[in-house]
Every structure is written in C-alpha cells, then in structure tokens.
Amino acid sequence: MIQNKLIADYIDHFPPSVQARLKELHQVIRSAAPEAEERISYQMPTFYLKGNLVHYAAYPKHIGFYPAPSGIQAFAKELSVYKGGKGSVQFPLNEPLPLELISRIVKFRVGENLAK
C-alpha cells in the first residue's frame, strides 16, 4: 500500500497500464525497505532511510529507477542489458520489470545507508 498521498497522486496521473507497473515497483521497494519513509523528492517518488535510498519515475517509454551510483555499480553486470547512466537505469515499458533484481538493489542500498 502506498503510504504517501503525494506518491499515490503521482501514480494516478499515468494511464492504467503504467499505474499498474508503478504500483508493482512501489510494492517491491516497500517490501525490500519496510522501514523507509515515502516522500516526493526531485519531483519523484522516493524512499528515504538515513538519506535517499531510491527514486523512481515514469516516462513515455520507460520507468526510470535511481538507486544512486553505488547501486548501479554494484549490479552493473545485471543492469548492462538496460540503458542507464551513472546513478540511473531505464526499464522499458514494453518489458517486464526485473522485480527480483530491483529488490536486491534496494536491500543493498538499505545496507549502505544504515552503515553510514
């Protein structure tokens, strides 16, 4: 369940097919980081735990996932099949989300932030 009304409103602005994918992504992140706070940061849904954990956002052809540069580097081999940048990856809307990989990345980021 989405705890933050602003995030729910963000998701509600997209077509139903994109909403379903965003909700699925949100639930995977929530399960991997149950103690994290939900907020909007940089105009994107964000999970926060002793600092930003991950952000995500929908675009016309993909969902952007932002687990910080360290999250990208730690899973570079598995993420190499996707477009991305220093701290981001693009999951195409016409492909299934790699939910298990996303969960592992979020758990990695939780560990990093808790170690700060």
Residue pairs with C-beta under 8 A, 6 or more apart in sequence:
1 30
2 8
2 11
2 23
2 26
2 38
3 38
4 38
4 39
4 40
4 45
6 39
6 40
7 26
7 38
7 39
7 40
7 45
10 40
10 44
10 45
11 19
11 22
11 23
11 26
11 45
12 19
14 22
14 58
17 93
18 58
18 63
18 93
21 58
21 63
21 93
21 97
22 45
22 56
22 58
22 63
24 97
24 99
25 56
25 63
25 65
25 97
25 99
25 102
26 45
26 56
28 97
28 99
28 102
28 103
28 106
29 36
29 47
29 53
29 54
29 56
29 102
29 103
29 106
30 36
30 38
30 47
31 103
32 102
32 103
32 104
32 106
32 107
32 110
33 47
33 49
33 53
33 54
33 106
33 107
33 109
33 110
35 49
35 110
36 47
36 48
36 49
36 53
36 110
37 47
37 48
37 49
38 45
38 46
38 47
38 48
39 46
39 48
40 46
41 48
41 52
41 55
42 55
43 57
44 55
44 56
44 57
44 64
44 66
45 55
45 56
45 57
46 52
46 53
46 54
46 55
47 53
47 54
47 55
47 106
49 110
49 113
49 114
50 113
50 114
50 116
51 113
51 116
52 68
53 67
53 106
53 109
53 110
53 113
54 65
54 66
54 67
54 68
54 71
54 105
54 106
54 109
55 64
55 65
55 66
56 63
56 64
56 65
56 66
57 63
57 64
57 66
58 64
59 90
61 92
61 93
61 94
62 83
62 90
62 91
62 92
62 93
63 90
63 91
63 93
63 97
64 88
64 89
64 90
64 91
65 88
65 89
65 90
65 91
65 102
65 105
66 87
66 88
67 87
67 89
67 105
67 106
67 108
67 109
68 87
68 109
68 112
69 86
69 87
70 108
70 109
70 112
71 87
71 105
71 108
71 109
71 112
72 79
72 84
72 85
72 86
72 87
72 88
72 89
74 105
74 108
75 101
75 104
75 105
75 108
78 98
78 101
79 89
79 101
82 89
82 90
82 91
82 92
83 89
83 90
84 90
91 97
91 98
